[in-house]
């Protein structure tokens, strides 16, 4: 079982800081060393990927509401 904590923090300059524990590099090193990923690792990496993807868009801030259920 894994526990991954993603923290999203507003900064005074209007930007946002995102951090993850364990961080992305640590998770990738775990994977390369042969440590199996859990579902939590997969969800965390997908969430981090989406955060990076959205941060690169040069458009007004929009709120993403995840779909819950089927």
N, C-alpha and C positions, 0 to 999 in steps of 0.2 A: 504494500500500500504506500502511496505517496501523498504528500501534502505540498502543494505549490501555492504560494501566496503572491498575487499580483496586486500592486499598490499603484493607484492613479492619484496624483497630487497636483492641485493647482499651484502655479508659481506666481509671484507678484508681478512678473512682466507679461502676464496674460497667456503664458505658455503652460504646458502640462508635462509633468515628469512621470514616467512609468517605470516601475522597477518590479523585479520578480525574484522570489527566493524559493528554490535555487534559481540563479540567473540562467539566461539562455546558454551562455558558454558552458556552464557546468552541466546542464542537461545534455548538450551535444557531446561533451567529453564522456559522459556516462554512456551514451548510446554507442560512441565509437569504441569504447572499452568493452562492449558486449553486455553491459547492464541492460536488462530488458525494460522497455518503457511500459508504464501502466496507462490506463485510460486517462488518468489525471494529467500525465505528461502530454498526451495527445491533445486534450482540451486546452491545456495551458499554451502549448505551442501554436495551436490554431487561433486562440484569442490574441496572443502576442503578434502573430502574423497580421491579423485583421487590424489591430491597433496601429502597427507600422504602416500598413496600406492606407488607412484612413488619414494618418498624419501627413502623408505625402501629397494628398489631394489639396489643390489650391482653390478651395471653395469655402463658402461660409459654413460655420459650424452647424452640424445637424445632429439630432439625437437619434441614435440607432436603438430601436426597441426590439429585443430578441423575441422570437416566437416561442411561446411556451406550449408544450403538448404536441400532439400530432397534427 
